[in-house]
Structures are given as structure tokens and as C-alpha cells.
Amino acid sequence: MNAHHDPTRVDVRRLTKTFGTFRAVDDVSFSVCEGEIVGLVGPNGAGKTTIVHMLTGLITPTAGTFLLFGKSLNTDREDILQRLNFTSPYVAFPARMTVRENLTVFARIYNIRNPSEKIDQLLDRFGMGKLQNRPIARLSSGEAARVGLCKAFLNDPELLLLDEPTVYLDPLIALEVREVLLDLQRSHGTSIIYTSHDMAEVQRICNRIMFLDHGRIIADGTPIEVTRRILAEHRDEPALEEVFIRIAREQRDAAP
């Protein structure tokens, strides 16, 4: 490792996003290091997707700053976007283009060498080879989510932002996705920020959890640390589902 190598991939400082009077993200600070898989969890409206969208440059922060690979999107957008990738099942692809045509366009954007070979490899990995010539419009939600995952892995990203990537997938494909993510982390040191409502899944793949509520991080640590902190009792095993239910109930009961 050279003296200039900085393992910090994401450095977020006092990030805030308001929509009118609604504060979606409220003064959030955190960093993510090389090879970390960080689960961003919390009830609907907690600010998870808003944070991911700010980090990818889809929306602009109201206040605060962040650096990716030590650089700013304002000055080094192209370099940063070559090194990261993002997917969400809620992102729409051009519907009339086929699976393969869509991936070919993204392969050009990412300057992939041997794009055809890389696309074949990913279609195979996510079980989409037979559907490569089908227009996106004719795919199920689960199939479209798998196209999103193919796109996310095209450039072997150093940082991967995944917003509920397995929400429409059957359990077998979801398991395979987790295996691919862990493989990428082990072989490439990829850092992953992962939002999900599936607490069992988060517990299985994330070595760190940031629990959000009302736009703020209320706990940050390993699954067991977050469990102990929020349930305020000693536990031998993580219980993120219990944590989630408690926070969601408190939030609902506090609502006017």
C-alpha cells in the first residue's frame, strides 16, 4: 500500500436536504471505508434514498458536503462516476430497447473494454441470457431489477450504491445477488452502501449498520452494537427486525 492510499471512499459532512418545509436528511455525517458493506436502514421517509440520490448526483444537497474517493462531484464528476455505480428497482430503463441494447449503452458510458464479453458474463451471472433480446417493457419487475444489477456491475465499481436491490427478486436470485456482492467485496475491496427493509438480509451481508429516523442517524455500528444500543439491553445475537419494529412503532405513536 503506498503512502498516499486513502481507504476512505465516502466522506459525508453535515449533509442536509429539505423539500419545502420537510427535512428529508438532517445534518448527517459519516464515512465509508474501502471494502465496507454498510446497511442504510430505517422506516419509510427516514432519508435513505435521499442520501443515496445525493451521493450519485441525482439531487443536490441543501447544505453540507461530501467527497467520493477524496474528490467532489462539482469538480471531478466524470472520474467519480466511472468508479461508482448505482441501481434501484425503481429506476426506469428505456422501455422499447432490449435488455442487451440497454446494457450496451451503459457499457459505452462506462468505457468498458470488451463490452460484449462483459455483458455476456453478467447476463449469465444473473440468469438473464435467455431474455437479452426482449424489450424492457416486456419484463417482470424482478427481471427488470436483474437488468439493473447487470448494469451496476458493468464497470467493476469501487463504490456500489444499492437502493433496495432485492425487493422484487425471488429468494434464490436474492441469495445469488448477496453472493455476488460478497464476492465483489472480497475480490475487489468494493465498498457498498445498501438500503433495504429486509432486516434478515441486512444482518447477513452488512458489517455495519446506520439506522436512520426522521433524516438523522440514530445508531451506527455492527448489527449487534445497533441492536444493543436501540433496545437498550444486552443481546448475544443481532435483532434488527425487532429494532426496526420498535423505531417504526415509536414513530407512528408520536405522529400527531
ROTORVO-981629 format. One record per residue: x, y, z negated of N, C-alpha, C, CB in turn. Coordinates in steps of 0.02 Angstrom, whole numbers, padded with zeros to 5 digits, always signed. Glycine has a CB too. Layout:
REM ROTORVO-981629
XYZXYZXYZXYZ ...
***
This chain:
REM ROTORVO-981629
+00042-00060+00000+00000+00000+00000+00044+00063+00000-00048+00000-00062 +00032+00109+00046+00076+00167+00046+00055+00218-00006+00076+00200+00115 +00100+00266-00019+00088+00313-00073+00028+00357-00059+00150+00356-00084 +00009+00364+00005-00045+00410+00022-00112+00375+00025-00031+00443+00089 -00113+00309+00014-00176+00272+00020-00223+00291-00037-00164+00196+00021 -00282+00316-00021-00331+00333-00072-00389+00283-00066-00356+00407-00065 -00401+00243-00118-00454+00194-00113-00525+00223-00117-00446+00143-00167 -00531+00289-00129-00598+00319-00135-00628+00328-00065-00594+00386-00172 -00684+00296-00054-00718+00302+00011-00772+00356+00010-00749+00234+00032 -00805+00363-00048-00860+00411-00055-00848+00450-00119-00931+00374-00058 -00851+00517-00114-00843+00559-00173-00898+00612-00171-00771+00592-00174 -00947+00603-00215-01007+00646-00215-01004+00691-00276-01073+00603-00215 -01013+00757-00266-01010+00803-00322-01071+00849-00324-00946+00845-00318 -01110+00839-00376-01167+00883-00392-01215+00890-00332-01142+00952-00413 -01229+00835-00301-01271+00835-00241-01345+00845-00260-01263+00769-00201 -01376+00892-00226-01446+00909-00240-01483+00917-00174-01452+00974-00283 -01545+00892-00172-01587+00903-00113-01657+00918-00135-01585+00841-00065 -01682+00976-00114-01752+00993-00129-01792+00998-00064-01756+01060-00169 -01853+00976-00069-01901+00985-00014-01957+01029-00042-01930+00915+00014 -01956+01093-00025-02004+01139-00056-01989+01142-00131-02078+01117-00044 -02040+01126-00171-02030+01128-00244-02009+01060-00271-02094+01152-00280 -02009+01009-00228-01992+00941-00250-01917+00930-00248-02028+00888-00207 -01889+00910-00305-01817+00898-00310-01805+00823-00301-01787+00923-00379 -01788+00802-00240-01781+00731-00225-01717+00703-00255-01781+00720-00149 -01663+00743-00252-01599+00723-00281-01576+00781-00324-01544+00704-00225 -01558+00765-00387-01549+00818-00437-01479+00814-00469-01603+00813-00491 -01431+00850-00439-01365+00859-00470-01330+00792-00481-01372+00896-00536 -01324+00752-00428-01296+00685-00433-01221+00685-00415-01334+00637-00386 -01181+00651-00457-01109+00643-00442-01090+00570-00450-01066+00688-00489 -01051+00544-00404-01025+00476-00410-00971+00466-00357-01082+00423-00402 -00932+00413-00365-00884+00395-00313-00889+00320-00301-00812+00416-00331 -00869+00299-00241-00868+00228-00223-00799+00213-00195-00925+00211-00170 -00768+00160-00221-00701+00142-00200-00702+00088-00146-00660+00117-00260 -00646+00079-00116-00636+00026-00065-00658-00041-00094-00562+00023-00043 -00698-00078-00055-00718-00146-00075-00774-00151-00126-00660-00180-00101 -00799-00094-00150-00855-00097-00198-00921-00108-00162-00858-00032-00240 -00965-00149-00192-01034-00155-00168-01078-00124-00222-01054-00230-00152 -01107-00067-00206-01144-00028-00255-01218-00029-00238-01117+00045-00259 -01258-00052-00285-01331-00051-00276-01360+00014-00300-01364-00110-00313 -01398+00046-00257-01432+00108-00274-01505+00089-00284-01424+00165-00217 -01527+00087-00346-01594+00061-00360-01635+00111-00401-01590-00006-00396 -01701+00099-00400-01746+00142-00438-01814+00142-00405-01719+00214-00442 -01865+00167-00441-01933+00167-00413-01939+00208-00350-01982+00193-00465 -01994+00200-00313-02006+00242-00254-02002+00315-00274-02076+00226-00222 -01970+00355-00231-01965+00427-00246-01908+00444-00292-02029+00451-00275 -01866+00394-00308-01810+00407-00355-01753+00445-00322-01783+00341-00384 -01751+00445-00254-01699+00483-00219-01649+00440-00181-01662+00525-00268 -01660+00374-00180-01611+00328-00149-01600+00343-00075-01634+00256-00158 -01655+00342-00038-01650+00352+00036-01624+00422+00051-01718+00340+00070 -01644+00471+00012-01621+00540+00024-01545+00544+00017-01655+00589-00027 -01517+00510-00033-01444+00509-00042-01411+00478+00020-01423+00471-00107 -01437+00420+00042-01409+00385+00100-01413+00430+00162-01446+00318+00113 -01469+00464+00171-01478+00508+00229-01431+00568+00227-01550+00531+00234 -01415+00593+00168-01367+00648+00164-01297+00623+00181-01367+00679+00092 -01279+00563+00157-01212+00536+00170-01201+00521+00244-01201+00473+00129 -01255+00506+00280-01247+00491+00352-01255+00554+00394-01298+00439+00374 -01269+00611+00363-01276+00673+00401-01345+00682+00432-01224+00675+00454 -01393+00639+00414-01460+00646+00443-01497+00706+00413-01501+00582+00432 -01483+00720+00349-01511+00781+00319-01456+00817+00281-01571+00763+00271 -01465+00882+00272-01413+00924+00241-01429+00935+00167-01408+00992+00279 -01378+00930+00125-01391+00943+00053-01413+01015+00042-01327+00929+00012 -01452+01026-00011-01471+01093-00032-01412+01124-00071-01536+01092-00076 -01379+01082-00110-01320+01105-00148-01275+01045-00160-01342+01137-00217 -01213+01060-00180-01165+01007-00194-01126+00988-00132-01200+00946-00223 -01076+00945-00141-01033+00925-00085-01019+00850-00089-00966+00965-00087 -00996+00823-00034-00971+00754-00035-00918+00746+00018-01028+00703-00024 -00871+00700+00004-00819+00683+00052-00824+00608+00067-00748+00700+00024 -00813+00589+00130-00810+00519+00150-00740+00508+00177-00866+00501+00204 -00704+00459+00150-00634+00447+00168-00592+00510+00157-00628+00424+00242 -00611+00550+00108-00574+00611+00092-00586+00668+00141-00501+00596+00091 -00636+00660+00185-00649+00712+00236-00722+00735+00232-00634+00684+00307 -00734+00792+00263-00802+00820+00262-00835+00810+00330-00800+00895+00244 -00900+00795+00330-00938+00789+00393-00937+00855+00432-01010+00768+00378 -00930+00911+00397-00929+00976+00431-00869+00983+00478-00929+01033+00380 -00812+00953+00458-00751+00964+00498-00727+00901+00534-00696+00989+00453 -00746+00842+00508-00720+00779+00537-00775+00730+00553-00670+00746+00488 -00832+00755+00576-00891+00713+00587-00875+00652+00631-00947+00754+00619 -00842+00664+00687-00832+00609+00734-00789+00553+00704-00799+00635+00798 -00735+00573+00671-00691+00523+00640-00728+00483+00587-00630+00558+00610 -00767+00518+00545-00804+00485+00491-00855+00436+00520-00839+00537+00446 -00893+00459+00571-00946+00417+00598-00919+00355+00634-00989+00458+00646 -00857+00358+00657-00826+00298+00686-00811+00245+00633-00761+00317+00724 -00804+00268+00571-00781+00222+00518-00837+00198+00471-00728+00257+00476 -00897+00225+00482-00953+00202+00441-01009+00178+00485-00977+00258+00394 -01058+00146+00454-01118+00127+00491-01176+00125+00442-01109+00059+00528 -01236+00124+00470-01296+00131+00430-01351+00091+00463-01317+00206+00422 -01392+00059+00422-01454+00032+00450-01510+00034+00399-01443-00040+00475 -01570+00037+00427-01631+00034+00387-01683+00004+00432-01652+00105+00360 -01727-00039+00406-01779-00067+00449-01829-00015+00472-01817-00122+00411 -01824+00046+00443-01872+00099+00462-01845+00143+00518-01888+00142+00401 -01784+00128+00541-01755+00166+00597-01779+00135+00663-01677+00167+00594 -01807+00177+00706-01834+00150+00770-01781+00152+00824-01896+00191+00792 -01777+00098+00863-01735+00095+00922-01778+00113+00983-01701+00024+00931 -01748+00137+01038-01787+00148+01099-01825+00084+01118-01741+00171+01158 -01892+00088+01118-01934+00029+01119-01934-00010+01185-02004+00048+01102 -01923+00026+01241-01927-00008+01305-01863-00043+01324-01945+00041+01359 -01808-00023+01292-01744-00055+01306-01740-00122+01270-01685-00010+01284 -01702-00168+01301-01695-00234+01270-01647-00230+01211-01671-00286+01321 -01647-00284+01173-01601-00291+01116-01529-00278+01140-01606-00361+01083 -01510-00312+01192-01440-00307+01217-01425-00236+01242-01427-00358+01272 -01472-00206+01278-01461-00137+01304-01450-00088+01247-01521-00114+01348 -01491-00095+01194-01483-00051+01136-01414-00059+01105-01536-00066+01084 -01393-00122+01095-01328-00133+01063-01270-00110+01108-01319-00208+01047 -01280-00114+01173-01228-00091+01220-01218-00016+01215-01246-00110+01293 -01274+00021+01207-01270+00094+01199-01230+00110+01136-01342+00125+01196 -01247+00076+01081-01212+00090+01018-01138+00069+01022-01245+00053+00960 -01124+00015+01058-01054-00007+01066-01014+00048+01101-01050-00073+01105 -01046+00082+01149-01012+00139+01183-01000+00196+01135-01054+00163+01244 -01051+00212+01096-01045+00267+01047-00986+00253+01000-01111+00276+01007 -00978+00190+00980-00925+00173+00932-00860+00154+00966-00948+00115+00889 -00856+00163+01032-00795+00147+01070-00769+00076+01055-00740+00197+01053 -00815+00028+01057-00796-00042+01041-00757-00072+01099-00858-00085+01026 -00700-00103+01082-00663-00140+01133-00699-00206+01144-00588-00152+01112 -00699-00232+01205-00735-00295+01221-00806-00295+01193-00696-00356+01192 -00847-00244+01212-00913-00238+01182-00957-00300+01193-00949-00178+01210 -00952-00330+01252-00995-00387+01268-00981-00446+01221-00985-00409+01341 -00917-00457+01209-00896-00511+01165-00920-00499+01093-00819-00519+01166 -00912-00437+01070-00932-00418+01002-01008-00426+00994-00910-00345+00986 -01045-00404+01044-01119-00408+01041-01140-00482+01039-01151-00373+01103 -01108-00524+01081-01124-00596+01080-01114-00625+01011-01080-00634+01132 -01058-00607+00981-01040-00633+00915-01093-00614+00863-00971-00605+00893 -01116-00551+00865-01165-00527+00816-01234-00555+00829-01168-00451+00817 -01254-00560+00892-01319-00589+00909-01322-00661+00883-01332-00588+00986 -01266-00695+00890-01261-00764+00867-01265-00767+00790-01195-00797+00892 -01228-00723+00759-01224-00722+00686-01293-00710+00654-01175-00669+00662 -01333-00667+00686-01399-00650+00658-01457-00687+00694-01411-00575+00661 -01440-00738+00731-01491-00780+00762-01535-00743+00812-01533-00809+00710 -01505-00696+00850-01544-00655+00897-01526-00668+00970-01534-00581+00881 -01483-00718+00983-01460-00732+01051-01517-00744+01100-01414-00793+01051 -01566-00783+01078-01622-00800+01123-01666-00740+01139-01665-00855+01091 -01662-00689+01097-01706-00630+01105-01669-00571+01136-01736-00609+01038 -01607-00581+01160-01566-00524+01181-01596-00485+01239-01497-00547+01199 -01636-00518+01281-01665-00483+01339-01737-00461+01328-01661-00527+01401 -01759-00465+01266-01827-00444+01250-01828-00370+01231-01857-00488+01193 -01877-00332+01257-01881-00262+01236-01894-00256+01161-01936-00225+01276 -01867-00205+01130-01876-00194+01058-01951-00193+01040-01842-00127+01037 -01992-00164+01084-02064-00158+01071-02097-00226+01059-02098-00123+01130 -02066-00279+01084-02097-00345+01078-02067-00388+01022-02091-00383+01143 -02031-00355+00977-02001-00391+00920-02045-00384+00858-01930-00365+00906 -02041-00434+00814-02073-00427+00748-02031-00379+00706-02082-00497+00713 -02058-00359+00648-02020-00315+00602-01954-00348+00581-02062-00297+00540 -01958-00413+00567-01898-00449+00544-01845-00452+00599-01916-00519+00522 -01868-00463+00662-01821-00466+00718-01789-00398+00730-01857-00490+00782 -01830-00345+00725-01803-00277+00735-01752-00261+00680-01860-00225+00735 -01766-00284+00618-01719-00273+00563-01652-00307+00577-01749-00299+00496 -01655-00366+00609-01593-00402+00626-01554-00365+00680-01610-00474+00648 -01589-00333+00726-01554-00292+00777-01517-00235+00741-01605-00263+00830 -01551-00205+00692-01519-00152+00652-01455-00176+00618-01567-00125+00600 -01457-00238+00594-01398-00266+00562-01342-00279+00613-01416-00331+00525 -01361-00303+00672-01310-00312+00726-01276-00245+00739-01342-00339+00792 -01316-00193+00745-01290-00125+00758-01244-00103+00701-01348-00074+00767 -01263-00119+00639-01225-00097+00581-01155-00128+00578-01262-00113+00517 -01147-00187+00606-01083-00222+00603-01040-00213+00665-01094-00295+00591 -01065-00176+00715-01030-00170+00779-00958-00145+00772-01067-00123+00824 -00949-00095+00729-00883-00063+00725-00842-00086+00664-00892+00013+00723 -00859-00145+00636-00825-00169+00575-00814-00110+00527-00756-00202+00594 -00868-00081+00503-00861-00018+00466-00822-00026+00401-00930+00010+00450 -00788+00028+00382-00755+00029+00317-00805+00047+00262-00696+00080+00318 -00859+00081+00282-00912+00100+00236-00978+00084+00269-00908+00177+00216 -01020+00047+00234-01084+00025+00262-01139+00049+00215-01086-00053+00270 -01188+00085+00243-01244+00111+00205-01306+00073+00227-01253+00189+00214 -01335+00035+00181-01391-00009+00199-01452+00010+00157-01373-00084+00187 -01505+00033+00191-01566+00054+00157-01617-00002+00165-01592+00122+00186 -01628-00040+00111-01675-00097+00111-01666-00143+00172-01747-00071+00109 -01606-00168+00183-01592-00205+00245-01629-00271+00251-01519-00217+00251 -01649-00300+00194-01679-00367+00199-01755-00367+00187-01647-00413+00149 -01785-00307+00186-01856-00302+00166-01903-00344+00211-01878-00230+00168 -01889-00350+00276-01933-00388+00320-01906-00457+00338-01945-00349+00383 -01853-00478+00305-01821-00540+00326-01846-00599+00285-01745-00534+00319 -01849-00657+00318-01868-00717+00280-01809-00736+00234-01888-00777+00328 -01821-00777+00183-01769-00791+00133-01704-00820+00163-01795-00839+00083 -01709-00861+00215-01648-00890+00244-01605-00836+00277-01667-00944+00295 -01637-00793+00318-01599-00740+00352-01571-00691+00300-01645-00701+00404 -01611-00677+00248-01587-00631+00195-01525-00660+00161-01643-00619+00142 -01526-00725+00150-01467-00758+00120-01407-00752+00166-01483-00833+00107 -01418-00762+00232-01363-00757+00280-01335-00685+00282-01386-00778+00350 -01379-00637+00277-01357-00567+00276-01312-00555+00216-01418-00518+00275 -01333-00580+00158-01291-00571+00097-01223-00603+00107-01326-00602+00036 -01222-00662+00139-01158-00696+00151-01113-00655+00197-01170-00766+00180 -01143-00626+00250-01105-00585+00297-01077-00524+00261-01150-00563+00357 -01117-00493+00218-01094-00434+00181-01036-00451+00135-01152-00404+00139 -01042-00506+00099-00988-00525+00053-00925-00544+00092-01011-00585+00009 -00934-00575+00150-00878-00593+00192-00841-00530+00217-00901-00636+00252 -00881-00480+00238-00853-00417+00263-00814-00381+00207-00910-00371+00290 -00844-00383+00147-00811-00351+00091-00744-00386+00075-00857-00352+00029 -00745-00453+00075-00683-00490+00060-00630-00482+00114-00700-00565+00051 -00652-00487+00178-00602-00489+00232-00578-00419+00253-00630-00525+00292 -00622-00368+00248-00603-00301+00272-00600-00249+00216-00653-00278+00324 -00617-00269+00154-00619-00219+00100-00674-00167+00111-00552-00184+00094 -00726-00188+00147-00781-00141+00162-00816-00119+00098-00832-00173+00211 -00831-00054+00094-00871-00028+00038-00944-00026+00062-00847+00044+00015 -00990-00046+00018-01060-00050+00038-01103-00014-00014-01083-00124+00046 -01147+00030+00010-01198+00060-00033-01264+00031-00010-01198+00140-00030 -01302+00003-00058-01356-00042-00041-01418-00021-00080-01337-00115-00057 -01472-00002-00045-01534+00011-00082-01581-00048-00072-01568+00077-00058 -01616-00067-00125-01662-00123-00121-01710-00121-00179-01624-00191-00119 -01770-00149-00169-01816-00159-00225-01813-00231-00250-01888-00141-00205 -01772-00272-00218-01765-00342-00237-01710-00347-00289-01750-00387-00175 -01730-00347-00352-01680-00344-00406-01637-00408-00410-01715-00333-00473 -01666-00466-00392-01627-00528-00393-01571-00524-00341-01673-00590-00379 -01588-00495-00284-01538-00488-00230-01482-00440-00252-01572-00462-00166 -01502-00384-00280-01453-00333-00303-01407-00365-00355-01490-00271-00333 -01436-00403-00401-01397-00435-00454-01346-00483-00424-01444-00473-00502 -01365-00517-00368-01321-00566-00338-01263-00535-00301-01360-00610-00290 -01275-00478-00266-01220-00455-00223-01184-00393-00247-01246-00442-00156 -01214-00354-00292-01182-00290-00310-01138-00297-00372-01236-00236-00323 -01076-00271-00367-01035-00272-00427-01046-00211-00470-00961-00278-00409 -01086-00164-00443-01101-00104-00482-01171-00080-00463-01048-00049-00470 -01206-00052-00511-01275-00028-00501-01278+00046-00521-01327-00070-00541 -01309+00086-00479-01327+00154-00500-01403+00157-00502-01297+00210-00452 -01430+00167-00562-01503+00168-00570-01527+00240-00568-01523+00133-00637 -01571+00254-00521-01596+00322-00512-01668+00328-00537-01593+00341-00438 -01683+00385-00565-01752+00400-00584-01761+00475-00576-01768+00376-00657 -01813+00496-00540-01826+00567-00529-01764+00604-00503-01850+00600-00593 -01727+00572-00457-01671+00606-00425-01607+00608-00465-01690+00674-00408 -01606+00577-00523-01546+00578-00565-01521+00507-00578-01560+00614-00632 -01456+00500-00586-01428+00435-00605-01435+00428-00680-01352+00427-00582 -01474+00377-00701-01485+00369-00774-01441+00314-00803-01559+00353-00788 -01412+00272-00760-01364+00222-00783-01320+00202-00724-01400+00159-00813 -01256+00190-00739-01208+00172-00686-01159+00122-00717-01171+00236-00657 -01157+00062-00690-01111+00012-00716-01124-00056-00686-01116+00008-00793 -01095-00108-00714-01109-00175-00690-01182-00192-00706-01059-00228-00722 -01211-00243-00673-01280-00261-00688-01292-00273-00763-01299-00323-00650 -01245-00305-00797-01255-00319-00868-01251-00254-00909-01203-00370-00894 -01205-00209-00891-01199-00145-00927-01263-00103-00920-01138-00104-00901 -01290-00102-00859-01351-00063-00846-01410-00094-00884-01367-00061-00770 -01413-00160-00885-01467-00195-00923-01464-00176-00996-01461-00272-00914 -01404-00181-01026-01397-00167-01098-01412-00094-01113-01326-00184-01121 -01390-00050-01068-01398+00022-01081-01472+00041-01080-01359+00063-01029 -01509+00017-01028-01578+00041-01021-01626+00003-01068-01601+00033-00949 -01613-00061-01079-01656-00098-01126-01635-00085-01198-01655-00174-01111 -01577-00054-01207-01551-00035-01273-01549-00095-01321-01594+00021-01304 -01526-00151-01294-01519-00210-01337-01465-00255-01307-01587-00249-01345 -01438-00301-01347-01386-00346-01321-01417-00399-01277-01345-00378-01379 -01389-00409-01218-01411-00463-01174-01349-00499-01148-01454-00436-01114 -01355-00565-01138-01299-00604-01110-01302-00607-01035-01299-00674-01139 -01363-00597-01007-01373-00601-00935-01404-00536-00910-01417-00661-00916 -01387-00514-00849-01421-00455-00822-01496-00469-00813-01390-00435-00754 -01537-00418-00822-01610-00425-00813-01635-00362-00778-01647-00435-00883 -01612-00353-00716-01627-00290-00681-01701-00283-00665-01588-00287-00616 -01735-00339-00655-01807-00333-00642-01844-00304-00702-01837-00402-00623 -01824-00328-00761-01853-00302-00823-01838-00227-00831-01825-00341-00885 -01776-00209-00815-01755-00138-00818-01798-00096-00771-01680-00131-00800 -01805-00121-00709-01844-00085-00659-01916-00075-00682-01842-00123-00592 -01947-00129-00708-02017-00125-00729-02024-00076-00786-02043-00196-00750 -01977-00077-00833-01981-00031-00890-01979+00042-00865-01924-00044-00940 -01931+00057-00821-01925+00126-00798-01986+00147-00757-01861+00134-00755 -02009+00103-00714-02068+00118-00672-02130+00130-00716-02081+00061-00621 -02137+00089-00768-02195+00098-00815-02191+00164-00851-02198+00040-00866 -02131+00179-00876-02122+00242-00913-02138+00301-00867-02050+00249-00941 -02116+00296-00805-02127+00349-00757-02203+00357-00744-02090+00334-00691 -02237+00300-00737-02309+00302-00722-02347+00330-00783-02336+00231-00704 -02327+00308-00843-02363+00330-00904-02351+00405-00917-02340+00289-00965 -02293+00429-00895-02276+00500-00907-02310+00546-00856-02201+00511-00905 -02335+00516-00801-02364+00557-00747-02427+00592-00773-02381+00513-00685 -02437+00655-00752-02495+00693-00778-02560+00662-00752-02491+00767-00756 
***
